[in-house]
């Protein structure tokens, strides 16, 4: 059955992609949901949640809010929170319920922007698309809002788009070392990962832009068309990829299926073919394909199983979580984690929710409610005692 997942977990949706890009940008992020989508973002799709603070809020939508369309209440609470936190911008992020009732995020953003002294960025994400679509929209929106010219190139500088934890994990040291080794750049800015708005504003003035994942391609094209900043597409050979390449040398497979985000897959394919040209390598992905390539687009678990069975592959390279769907096949498996697929970081760490007792122990411990009837500001405020800022509900219900 199309769209049915029997063995695989749901992949990170588009709202998670938006949050992943904006997480370290210094904005106020408002996820327009009842709380569940925000909980999934923090619990499964955002590895930095336990280590880095972010002003991430749930709108706390309730039944009557959805039925009556109480946009004015969302604006009131957003403005109140923004005045308290003084963010660089506000992001309104959609989920399935606003999508179903036809919420006008652009209109709400204009209403809020009239009362604030910062940009309000609307994202009409639906929760039905995948993370790469949301991440691409976030990168592009940031570039259109915060970059300016004329371009003044800085020699030896490199701006990297597509480096969000859902694609590359949250540990940046290996990635930075590999980029410095292969690009010879002296200044490397991972946009949205270990850097904030200042790095983004400097992106047009970098000597060039590198796209690590398809989600960064629209922003790179925008910078090239508006400022003339050149870009290239590729992924460096980080230690996990070098280990995978060594496994291929050891196993000497004849027919390989390589499944990951498409830039990483194509880059690793090129290295494998350069090393063992007699090997056949097919790239596939559940997410966006690079234009002008011959990669396979997978729509669901059934298409993945059918691809593996018809291809007669003797080796599959991809996240080990995918192996459950084809456990009956005898192909060798080389594991390369993909956080958007399994919530596994590149060091093998599983990102999971903390015990419920800890969750509720610190609930409501930060800000007072906006109104006496609200039960709590906090919603899924994991580790808020250590971080100071936590995921809070703008309206926890009446």
N, C-alpha and C positions, 0 to 999 in steps of 0.2 A: 504494500500500500504506500502510495507516494506521501512523503512527509512523516511517516511513522518511524520512530526511533525505538528499537527493541533492546539494543545493546549499548548504544552511545548516549551520553548525556547531551542536553541541549547546548549549543554553542553560545558564546557571548553575543548578546543582541546589540542593536545599533545604539541604544542609549548608553550602554557600557563603553562603547567606542568613543562617544563624545566625552564622557567623564574621564576616560583614560588620557585623552589629549589635554583636557583642561585642568587636570588635577593639581598641577604645580604652577599654574599660571596666575594665582593670586585673585581668582574671581570667586563670586558667590554662586554656587551651582545649585539650582532648584530643580529637583526631579519631580515632575507633576504626576504623582501616583498616590496610592493609599498607604504606601510604606513597603510593600512587598518587593517592588522593583529595586528600590533603594537598598533594601536588605540583601538582595541577590548581588547587586553591584559591589557592595562592601564585603560581603561574605565569600564571594566566589570569583569576581572579575577584577578586583583591584588589590594586587599584592602589596601596594604601599600603604594600605589602610592601617596596618599595625605599626608603621614606622614613621609616617609623615602626616602632619595635620592638614586638613582641607576643610573649607567651609562648605560642606556638602549637606544639603537639606532635602527632606521629603516634604512635598506640599500637603501631605496628610489628607488627600481627597476622601470625602465620605459620600454615601449614596445620594444625599440631597444635593451635594455640590455637583455631582455628575448629572443629575436629573435637571436641576435648575440652572446650571451653568453659572456658578457664582464667581465669575472672573474678578469682580471687584475685591472679594476677600483675598484671593491669591495676590493681587496687586498690593493690597494693604500690608499683608504680612511680609511680602518680598521687600517692599520699601522700608518697613520697620527693621528688618534684619540687615538690609544694606546700610542703613544709617548707623546701625550699631557697629558693624564690622568694617565699613569704609573699604569695600573691595575695588579692584581695578575695573571690574565689569560684573555684570550679572548674566547668567545663562539660564534660560528656561528650556528644560529638556522634556520632550514628550514621551509618553508610554502608551500601552494599548488603550486604556480608558479614554484619555483625551482624543486619541485617534478615532475611536468609535463614535464619540459625540461631536466630532468636528470642531475641536477647540482651535480658535484663531490665535496661534502663538505670536504671529507678527503684530496683530492688533494689541494683544496684551503687552507685548514688549514696548510698543509705542506709548501705551498708557503709563507703564512704569517709568520709561525713560524721561517723560515730561516732569517727573517728580524727583528724579535722581540726577546726579552730576557725573554719571558714568554710562558707558554703552550697555545696552541690554541686548543680548544675542539670543534670538529664538531658534530652536531646533525642533522641527516637527517630526522627530523620530517616533516610530510606531511600535517598537518591540517585536516586529515581525521580520524586519531585515536583520542582517548580521553586523557585527561590530565594525567591520572595515568601512561600511557605508557611513556610519556615524562618525568614525574617526576622520574620514576624508572630509565630511562636512565641517567638522570642528577646525581642522587645519586651514581649510579654505576661508572660513568665516574669520578666523583670527588674522590671516594675512590681509584680507580685504579691510578689516577694521583698524588694525594697528600698524601696518607698514606704511612707509612714506619714502619719497625720493627727494632730490635726484640721487641716483646710485653713486656711491663712492667706494669702489672695491678695496677690500683689505687683503693684501697679499698673504697667502698661506692660511686663509680662513675657510672653514667648511661648515655649512649648515646642513643638518641631517634631519630629514622628514621621514616619518614612518617608524621612528624609534619609540614606540609606546609599549608598555609592558605586555599587552596582549599579544604582541608579535615577537618581542625580543626579551621578555622577562624583565625583572626589576634590578638585576645586578649588572651595572654598567661598566665596571672596570675592564673586564675582558673585551667587551665591545669597543671601548675607547682605545685600548691598546692595539687591537686588531685594525681599527680604522687608521690610527696614527701610522702603523707599520705599512699598510697598503696604499694609503693616500698621500703620505708624506706631509700632511697638513699640520701646521703648528697650533692652530686654534680650531677646536672642534666643538660645535654646539649641537647637542642632541635636543631638538626642539620638543619641549614638553616632558623630558625625562632628565631630571637633575638640573633643569634650567627653567627660568620663568619668562615673563613677557619681554624683558630686556634682550634676551637671546633671539626671540622671535622678531623684534623690531630691527635687529641687526642683520637678519637673514638676507634681505635684498642686497646688502653691501658686502656679503661674503664673496670670496673669489668664485665659489661655485656651490651648488646644492647637490647633495646625494640623497637619493630616494631608496630607503631600505625596504619598503613595503608598498603595495599598490595604493594604500590609503594616503600616502604622501604625494602621489603623482598630480592630482588636481592643483594642490598648492604650489608645487614646483613649476607647473605649466603657467600658473598665474604670475609667479614672480618673474619668469622668463618673458612673458608677453608684456608685462607692465614696466619692469625695471631692466630687462635684458640680462638677468642673472642666469647663467647657463646651469644646466643640471645633467646629472648622469644617474643611471639606475644600476644598482648592484648591492650585494651583501658580502661583507668581509668574512674571511675564514676564521671564525672564532674557535676556541678550543672544542666545543661540542661538535662543530662541523668537521674539524680536523680528526676527531675521534671517529666520526662516522666514515670519513674517507679512508682511514686506516682499516676499519672493519671491512669496507668494500675490497680493499687490497687483499685482506686475509681470506675473505669468503670467495672472491673471484666469481660473483654471480654473472649470468649471461643476460638476464632480463630484469630490470629494476623499475619499480614504481616508487616515485618520490612524491610524497604528499605533505604539503605545508603551505604557508603563505607563498605566493607565486614568485616574488623576487628572490627569496631565500632558495626556493626549489630550483629556479633556473640557474642561480649562481653556483649551487652545489653540483648541479648537472654538468655545467661547463667544466668544473674541476675533475669530476669523475671521468668524463669523456677525454679530457686531456691526459689523464693518468692511465686509463684503460680504454682506448678508442674502440676496441671490439665489443664493448658492453653496450646494450640497448637500454636507454633511460627514458622513461615517460614521466612527465610532471603532471600532477593533478592537484586540485584544490577545491575546498568547499566555498571559498571566498572569491574575491575579484581576480580575474585574469589580466595579465598585462596585454595591452593591445598589440596586435601583430605577432603573437606567439601561437604555438600549436598545443598549448596545455589543455588538459581535460577539465571541464567544469563539472563538479559533482554537486547534485542538488540535495541529496539526502542519504540516509544509510543504505537504502536499497541500491542506489546508483553506485555507491562505493563498493558494496559486495559484488555487484554485477561486473564492475570494472576489474576487480581483483580476479574473479573467476574466469572471465573471458580473456584476460591478458596473459594468463599462464605465467605470472611473475614468480621467479624463484627468490626474490628479495624485495622487501618493502621497507622504505625509509620514511618514518613519520612518528607521530606521538604514539606511545605504547597503548594509550587508552583506546585507540582505533582498532587494535588487534583483537579486541573482544568480539567485534562484529564478523571477523573472518578467522575465528579460532580453529575452524575445521580445515583450513588450508595449511599446507606444509611449508610455505615460504619462510625464509629467515626474516627476522624483524630487527631493524636497527633503529633505536629509539632517539628521536629528537623532539623534546617537549615543545608543545604549542599551548601557551597559557589560555588562549581563547577556546581551546578544545577541551582541556582537562583540568585547568586551574593548577597545573604543575609548573613550577618555575624551572629555569635552566639548570639550577643546582639540584633538581629532583625534589625540592620541598613542595609539599602539598599545601595549598592555601585553603583553609577550612574555617568554618565558623567556630568561635569559642563556645564553651559550655553555656547553657542557658542561664545558669545561676550567676555567672559573671556578667552576662548581658544585662539582666534585670537589676543586679546589685548596683550598677552605676547609672541606671536609667534616671533621667531627670535631675542629674546632679550638677548641671552647669547653669543654664539660663532659666529664669522664671517664665511661666507661660504668658502668652500675650493677653489672655483673658481668663477670668476666674473659672470659667467652665471647662477650659482645656485641661486634659488629664496630665499631660506632660509635654515639655519641649522635646525631650530626647526620644529618638526612635533608632534602635540599633546603635547605641553610642559606644561601640566597642573600644576599649582602651582609652576612654575619654579622660580618665583620671590622670593618665600619663601625658596625653597629647594636648590637653587644653581645649582644642576644638574637636567636635565630634559631629557625627551625622545626626541632625536634629529634625524634628517635624515642625514645619511652619504652622500647622494647625492640626493638633493631635486628636481632634474630634470633640464633639459636644454631647 
